[in-house]
Amino acid sequence: MIPVGILSALILAAIGASIISILLLLGLVLRDVKEGKLW
Amino acid sequence: MIAPVLSPSVALTILVLFGLLWVAFGYVLGRQNRNLDDYMLAGRNVGLAFATATAMATWVTSNTTMTAPQLTYQLGVWGMVGYSLGAVGLLLFAPLAKRIKALLPHGFTSGDFIRERYGNFAWRIFLIISLFYALGWLISLGMAGGILVNALSGLDYHLGMSVILLVCVTYTLLGGLKAVIATDFVQTVIILIGVVFIAILVIRNVGIEPVHAELAQDHPMLLNLLFPAAIMFLFNNLLFGVGEIFHSNVWWSRAFAFRNNVGAKAYWIAGLLWLPIPIVAGFIALAAPSLGLTIPSADMVGPLVVANLLGTAGAVIVFIVIFSALASSLDSLLAATADLITQDIYRGHINKNASDAQCFKAGKFIILTLGLMTWALCLPRLTTLASLLYFTGAFVASAIWPIVFGLYYRWATGLAAALAMICGTVVGLWSYFAIGFYVAALVSCAVSLTVILLVSALQKQSFNFKELGDSTA
């Protein structure tokens, strides 16, 4: 059975990674707009 | 049965408002399309941000936001971890995307590659597999739309499904791949924010420890690391994801559409960013036993947990997230399947001398027809989402090795590829019915590998890769 600590770490890591994803995508689009490389 | 917490009028308002927004995107971007390359492949010049977002959004489907919770509810922790391994498909496709763009700089579809690399027999087998999968996925998405609306607002299944299909068909028709990619970016951000927000609220309102304690007491199998069906599912899902991505024109058309040197990076980043999403979405389902919820149908567990926990606001959020997830995949699939039919059926079989202008027109007609066909097939709610989806696993996994060997090795032959796809599919389907949905892709992939290696070894041929670039130029 998976221990509660590992389950917690898995869930919290996944949430943290998803937050980083949002920031990264917004950062990438700003960079592409600035450099004229969107399309 | 839990009463819907979203009123039908709120649900319709959300559908109409977001629908209008996506259609406006389609209209504005469609005005920039001047030729077939613009319409089908967004001008072949998509930058890294949009490329990453579209790969990610397309892979975040209703099957991520609804089936991941469903499988977590049925298979426990391995269900959500197994579903997240779907990211491996995106990661492994990264080098392939680079190779595809280099080998076929002027290609349009995955069918172009199979035809030029393996000949007409393998091409036609591949088209049957590819179109069957595309239709299966379209039906799965259309049904998911109807189920979502029905679960959250009590609106008729048929009405919700019809509105969602209408919106997606309209903006894809108007804007082509540019509209699909631009809406995908917005939809990705909405999905990520929504899923993270819901998961944080579940943790605040229920907590991970109480969820674990409840499961340990009443549903210990869901926390069991040696749950045999779940472990089979994990590997099956990995191969299914790889098969879906490697063969489907959804991903090939993007490889052609992305700017030079962007494809590999975009698929890598998209895979890494996608990985945690099924875990976050799946975790929501683990809260169902702690909340004492009775789940009438496993594919409704995600929306019902959120609606029960967060009331109307939660229902609105989950509604928007799942609508975005549905739209981001439906539009991509509509556009890519229409491309495949236009290029490989219309130009490949019906009108071999068709001009780009004729294909442009045919493509629009095909998007419309595909939408209507999907709508008609979604009218009866045939099966649960997961079993419908996994039925196609036997088909797509059989194409993995013919694609990989075809892209990289000279010795893979057309006959071997065709037989590998046929045998893999047939035996995979047999295992689907004889053993279970969770082994169809595994068996299909293994059989396909054996056949392509054996037959190619017997034929001893060598392919010249230079022929590929010349033929699509």
Interface residues (C-beta under 8 A of the other chain):
Chain A: M1 I2 V4 L7 S8 L10 I11 A13 A14 I15 A17 S18 I19 S21 I22 L24 L25 L26 L28 V29 R31 D32 K37 L38 W39
Chain B: A42 G43 N45 V46 G47 L48 A49 F50 T52 A53 M56 V77 V81 S84 K178 F185 T188 V189 L192 I193 V195 V196 A199 I200 I203 I208 E209 H212 A213 A216 P220 L223 N224 L225 R259 I269 L273 L275 P276 I277 I279 V280 F283
